[in-house]
């Protein structure tokens, strides 16, 4: 499996050398909020919303002190806006009270915040604090499963499987590359297996080819 992972890594690096976080942000706080909003929503939509949102709410305390109904309206178009607004307000309140207004830079501290799981924490750690982490969203999970790099369906278990197979310093970039691959080639429906540079190493693709 390690040899397979090395081969996949070599190809995915060459195929998506400029892969990066598609959420627009200028600070750890902005990335944290944008990642919360991205649940069940496209990054394109989130970026449209945050363009105005971050002009209105500039600091952690602004979100913590926000009128909940007003915040809901500000993020309504991202979907699940009531729950997202509640989590953003609660999360930022805890950051003000417990972290002096600074978004934590450790996994243990981040996952204690409202609405923050390992996926969101790894997005913030990897892209705002340069701390390597594997972000398992639907694309990464699907690509990893189809390639036969994991037999797990649980995101945290997939994360640990990938951490075992790939070098630590590649984890953040690898996540972006798998996400790009999932969007461009390895779609949930009608994947473009015939165009896939990883077909030789893909369990799913080889099955489709029979």
Backbone torsions as a table, in degrees:
resi	resn	phi	psi	omega
1	UNK	NA	-36.6	179.2
2	UNK	-62.0	-41.9	179.8
3	UNK	-62.9	-41.1	178.4
4	UNK	-62.6	-43.8	179.8
5	UNK	-62.4	-39.8	179.2
6	UNK	-62.6	-43.2	179.9
7	UNK	-65.8	-43.3	178.6
8	UNK	-62.9	-42.4	-178.6
9	UNK	-63.1	-41.8	-180.0
10	UNK	-61.1	-43.6	-178.3
11	UNK	-72.0	-43.4	-176.2
12	UNK	-67.2	-33.4	176.9
13	UNK	-66.4	-40.1	-179.0
14	UNK	-71.9	-35.1	-176.2
15	UNK	-75.8	-38.0	-177.3
16	UNK	-127.1	64.5	-175.2
17	UNK	-68.7	-23.0	-176.2
18	UNK	-108.3	17.2	-180.0
19	UNK	-59.3	140.7	-179.0
20	UNK	-154.1	172.1	178.1
21	UNK	-64.0	128.7	-177.2
22	UNK	-90.0	-3.1	173.9
23	UNK	-83.0	134.5	-179.7
24	UNK	-88.5	126.3	-178.3
25	UNK	-154.2	157.1	177.9
26	UNK	-123.2	-2.4	-178.0
27	UNK	-156.2	162.1	175.7
28	UNK	-56.2	-37.7	179.0
29	UNK	-62.2	-48.0	-179.4
30	UNK	-61.3	-40.3	179.4
31	UNK	-67.2	-40.0	178.5
32	UNK	-59.8	-49.3	-179.3
33	UNK	-64.9	-45.1	-179.4
34	UNK	-61.3	-37.8	-179.5
35	UNK	-69.6	-38.3	174.7
36	UNK	-60.5	-43.5	-179.0
37	UNK	-67.9	-24.6	-174.4
38	UNK	-75.2	-10.5	178.2
39	UNK	-61.8	125.0	-179.8
40	UNK	56.9	32.4	-179.2
41	UNK	-150.1	149.4	179.4
42	UNK	-75.9	150.3	177.0
43	UNK	-64.0	-32.0	178.0
44	UNK	-60.6	-46.2	178.8
45	UNK	-64.8	-44.1	-179.7
46	UNK	-58.9	-44.3	-179.0
47	UNK	-63.5	-32.8	176.1
48	UNK	-66.4	-42.7	-178.5
49	UNK	-69.1	-45.3	-175.1
50	UNK	-71.1	-20.4	177.9
51	UNK	-55.6	-42.4	178.5
52	UNK	-88.9	-35.9	-177.0
53	UNK	-58.4	-43.5	-176.4
54	UNK	-76.7	-11.8	171.8
55	UNK	-78.5	-32.0	-176.9
56	UNK	-85.0	-42.5	-179.3
57	UNK	-112.6	101.0	-173.5
58	UNK	-94.8	-28.0	-176.4
59	UNK	-123.8	165.0	178.3
60	UNK	-56.6	-41.8	-177.9
61	UNK	-64.0	-29.5	178.0
62	UNK	-63.0	-41.6	177.3
63	UNK	-71.5	-40.4	-178.9
64	UNK	-62.5	-36.8	-177.3
65	UNK	-93.6	2.0	-174.9
66	UNK	-62.8	145.3	169.9
67	UNK	-68.8	123.5	-171.3
68	UNK	-61.1	-39.5	-179.1
69	UNK	-70.1	-35.0	177.6
70	UNK	-68.6	-40.9	177.8
71	UNK	-64.1	-39.8	177.0
72	UNK	-56.9	-45.5	-179.9
73	UNK	-65.3	-37.1	-178.7
74	UNK	-64.2	-28.4	-176.2
75	UNK	-115.6	9.7	-173.0
76	UNK	-49.8	-43.2	-172.6
77	UNK	-70.1	-7.0	177.4
78	UNK	-84.5	-7.1	-178.9
79	UNK	81.9	155.3	-179.7
80	UNK	48.4	36.1	-169.3
81	UNK	-65.8	-29.3	179.9
82	UNK	-67.6	-46.2	-179.6
83	UNK	-68.7	-40.0	179.4
84	UNK	-64.7	-42.8	179.2
85	UNK	-62.7	-42.3	179.0
86	UNK	-61.1	-44.7	-178.7
87	UNK	-68.5	-41.0	179.4
88	UNK	-62.1	-46.2	-179.3
89	UNK	-64.0	-46.4	-179.7
90	UNK	-66.4	-42.9	180.0
91	UNK	-60.8	-48.1	-178.1
92	UNK	-69.8	-32.0	174.8
93	UNK	-60.9	-42.7	179.1
94	UNK	-67.6	-36.2	178.9
95	UNK	-65.1	-38.8	177.7
96	UNK	-66.1	-47.3	-175.0
97	UNK	-72.0	-41.6	-168.8
98	UNK	-106.0	-15.5	-174.8
99	UNK	-130.7	17.8	176.5
100	UNK	62.5	24.6	178.1
101	UNK	85.3	4.3	179.9
102	UNK	-105.9	129.8	178.1
103	UNK	-62.1	125.6	-177.8
104	UNK	-58.2	153.4	-179.1
105	UNK	-117.5	27.5	176.1
106	UNK	-132.3	149.0	179.2
107	UNK	-58.2	-47.3	-176.8
108	UNK	-57.4	-41.9	-178.2
109	UNK	-76.2	-38.2	-177.9
110	UNK	-65.5	-44.0	-175.7
111	UNK	-72.0	-8.6	174.8
112	UNK	-81.3	-13.6	-178.4
113	UNK	-80.8	150.3	-178.9
114	UNK	-58.6	130.6	175.4
115	UNK	76.2	7.4	-177.1
116	UNK	-109.7	113.6	173.9
117	UNK	-104.5	-172.9	-177.4
118	UNK	-63.8	-35.1	180.0
119	UNK	-60.8	-53.3	-179.9
120	UNK	-61.8	-42.9	179.5
121	UNK	-59.5	-43.0	-179.7
122	UNK	-67.7	-33.0	175.6
123	UNK	-61.8	-47.6	-178.9
124	UNK	-66.5	-47.1	-178.3
125	UNK	-62.2	-45.5	-175.5
126	UNK	-72.5	-37.0	-172.0
127	UNK	-101.6	-22.7	178.8
128	UNK	-104.9	-26.9	-176.0
129	UNK	-120.7	4.4	179.2
130	UNK	54.7	34.4	174.9
131	UNK	-104.1	114.6	-173.5
132	UNK	-55.7	138.7	177.0
133	UNK	-161.1	146.3	177.2
134	UNK	-93.0	119.1	179.6
135	UNK	-93.8	113.2	-179.4
136	UNK	-102.3	95.0	171.7
137	UNK	-100.1	-168.8	-176.6
138	UNK	-63.9	-35.9	-179.7
139	UNK	-67.3	-49.4	-178.3
140	UNK	-61.8	-43.8	178.8
141	UNK	-60.2	-46.5	-179.0
142	UNK	-64.2	-47.1	-179.3
143	UNK	-62.2	-45.0	-179.4
144	UNK	-62.3	-41.0	179.3
145	UNK	-66.8	-46.0	-178.1
146	UNK	-65.9	-34.1	178.1
147	UNK	-74.6	-11.3	-178.6
148	UNK	79.9	22.1	179.5
149	UNK	-84.5	-11.8	177.4
150	UNK	-154.6	150.6	173.5
151	UNK	-107.5	0.8	-176.6
152	UNK	-86.4	154.6	175.5
153	UNK	-109.6	-22.0	178.4
154	UNK	-72.5	130.1	-174.7
155	UNK	-58.8	-40.8	-178.3
156	UNK	-67.4	-39.4	178.5
157	UNK	-67.4	-38.1	176.0
158	UNK	-62.9	-42.6	178.6
159	UNK	-55.0	-48.8	-178.2
160	UNK	-68.0	-34.7	176.8
161	UNK	-62.4	-44.2	-179.8
162	UNK	-69.2	-34.9	177.3
163	UNK	-62.5	-32.9	179.0
164	UNK	-71.1	-31.2	-171.3
165	UNK	-92.2	-25.8	-173.9
166	UNK	-119.7	148.6	-178.6
167	UNK	-62.8	143.7	-175.1
168	UNK	-55.6	-41.2	-176.6
169	UNK	-69.7	-5.3	180.0
170	UNK	-103.0	-8.3	-169.0
171	UNK	-56.6	-47.2	-177.2
172	UNK	-66.0	-47.6	-179.8
173	UNK	-65.8	-40.3	178.7
174	UNK	-57.0	-41.2	178.9
175	UNK	-60.2	-46.6	178.4
176	UNK	-61.4	-39.8	-177.9
177	UNK	-68.3	-41.3	177.0
178	UNK	-65.9	-38.0	178.4
179	UNK	-64.0	-45.5	177.4
180	UNK	-59.7	-42.8	-179.5
181	UNK	-64.6	-40.2	178.6
182	UNK	-64.8	-35.6	179.7
183	UNK	-76.0	-40.9	-172.6
184	UNK	-89.3	-36.5	-173.4
185	UNK	-121.9	-55.2	-170.8
186	UNK	-91.2	60.2	-179.1
187	UNK	-68.5	158.1	-180.0
188	UNK	-60.8	-47.4	176.1
189	UNK	-109.3	140.5	178.5
190	UNK	53.1	57.4	175.8
191	UNK	-64.6	147.5	-177.7
192	UNK	-90.2	66.3	-174.6
193	UNK	-59.6	-34.1	-179.1
194	UNK	-66.4	-20.4	180.0
195	UNK	-102.3	1.1	-170.8
196	UNK	-80.3	123.7	178.5
197	UNK	-71.1	-11.3	-178.9
198	UNK	-101.9	6.0	-173.5
199	UNK	-52.4	-40.0	-178.5
200	UNK	-57.9	-29.6	-175.2
201	UNK	-106.9	7.6	-172.7
202	UNK	-101.0	115.6	179.1
203	UNK	-58.7	-45.5	-178.1
204	UNK	-64.3	-47.5	-178.7
205	UNK	-62.8	-39.1	179.1
206	UNK	-65.5	-35.2	177.2
207	UNK	-65.7	-41.0	-179.3
208	UNK	-67.5	-25.8	-175.3
209	UNK	-79.8	-11.1	-176.6
210	UNK	-79.5	NA	NA
